[in-house]
């Protein structure tokens, strides 16, 4: 089966490259450093204690507490971090600079994987969340490399898909030294797919380990003050196509009751910033965007912001700045067929959290925040407008929900230490 899989990957490789070139029309970084995707990476400047892979922005953010801990344990330069997307790459570079060695991950082609492992020569491999790469996993097993899936999750939908090739997936999972699952439900699904039961551990979700950056929060509060004291502010964060339209429509309804309400709109992907800006301005909103505001400030040109009704967050790595501006957070990817994004970040800041019905990527966090009354699920745009309007008008309810969110996040920490214990444990057969 793995031979067929590998032949199929080789056959698809030209199409994959064409897809990268197509995506590079909006984000030129996709056509850069192509050699890294085939294992052509520079020789490491230091011996690599751990290779950690995080696909994109979400996984990179979840991995940051773990990377910090690994750097404290092994020292700067001894952790190699890979990503798949340019946005994930930018996040790692912004967060760690030269403290980590960084490249794109190799495609799961036997030659690319062997070339990468031969050059980097890590002592241990950590894969974030649910990246099951048969050739990589087999290559690690042949080299007796300890391989851990960290923050592992498996939604019912993914479980059903993998179940169609259960034997193949089981042989791949058998190459893992440990699977550190986010929840017992996730752990059970991995075991059902054939992972050795004694290697699967429910350690919790690393996203509870989120560290709130004080400097960003102070910047966010200062920026909010520039838009006018006392204004009600809500954020639609990590939105996808269609969700910006929903947020803008909800904001129009909210402003009927609260004419001075401000929407902070933060799309998930940078290649969509300009399209979202056009949608805002064509909708007739008085608007400003973070990038333009930065340019005006740099030029020493003060900007009057009191009349602005929509603020576009068109920057990367500043989510806590935007969250700190708001009284309430709606988290995107939950109206679109994406599965939701990180609802624990706004909860950690004490914001009431709203999300749509599509939350399979954060099912456990969703249940937790709903059960402790820190969050609300909204079915559609009218429901979003109604709930935001109620919360913006009720400071007491906002405070209660926010306090419940902080308690839920802080009460569920500990996954990082449990994961580090697994990584430090000796390799077993």
Secondary structure as GFF3:
##gff-version 3
##sequence-region A 1 429
A	DSSP	alpha_helix	2	23	.	.	.	ID=ss1
A	DSSP	three_ten_helix	28	31	.	.	.	ID=ss2
A	DSSP	three_ten_helix	34	38	.	.	.	ID=ss3
A	DSSP	beta_strand	50	53	.	.	.	ID=ss4
A	DSSP	alpha_helix	57	74	.	.	.	ID=ss5
A	DSSP	beta_strand	79	83	.	.	.	ID=ss6
A	DSSP	alpha_helix	86	96	.	.	.	ID=ss7
A	DSSP	three_ten_helix	97	99	.	.	.	ID=ss8
A	DSSP	beta_strand	101	104	.	.	.	ID=ss9
A	DSSP	alpha_helix	110	120	.	.	.	ID=ss10
A	DSSP	beta_strand	124	128	.	.	.	ID=ss11
A	DSSP	alpha_helix	134	142	.	.	.	ID=ss12
A	DSSP	beta_strand	146	152	.	.	.	ID=ss13
A	DSSP	alpha_helix	156	163	.	.	.	ID=ss14
A	DSSP	alpha_helix	166	173	.	.	.	ID=ss15
A	DSSP	beta_strand	178	181	.	.	.	ID=ss16
A	DSSP	alpha_helix	184	192	.	.	.	ID=ss17
A	DSSP	three_ten_helix	197	199	.	.	.	ID=ss18
A	DSSP	beta_strand	200	202	.	.	.	ID=ss19
A	DSSP	three_ten_helix	206	209	.	.	.	ID=ss20
A	DSSP	alpha_helix	214	226	.	.	.	ID=ss21
A	DSSP	beta_strand	233	239	.	.	.	ID=ss22
A	DSSP	alpha_helix	243	257	.	.	.	ID=ss23
A	DSSP	beta_strand	262	267	.	.	.	ID=ss24
A	DSSP	three_ten_helix	270	272	.	.	.	ID=ss25
A	DSSP	alpha_helix	273	282	.	.	.	ID=ss26
A	DSSP	beta_strand	287	289	.	.	.	ID=ss27
A	DSSP	alpha_helix	290	298	.	.	.	ID=ss28
A	DSSP	beta_strand	310	312	.	.	.	ID=ss29
A	DSSP	alpha_helix	319	324	.	.	.	ID=ss30
A	DSSP	beta_strand	328	331	.	.	.	ID=ss31
A	DSSP	alpha_helix	344	348	.	.	.	ID=ss32
A	DSSP	beta_strand	352	355	.	.	.	ID=ss33
A	DSSP	three_ten_helix	360	362	.	.	.	ID=ss34
A	DSSP	alpha_helix	363	371	.	.	.	ID=ss35
A	DSSP	beta_strand	375	377	.	.	.	ID=ss36
A	DSSP	alpha_helix	381	392	.	.	.	ID=ss37
A	DSSP	alpha_helix	395	411	.	.	.	ID=ss38
A	DSSP	alpha_helix	415	424	.	.	.	ID=ss39
###
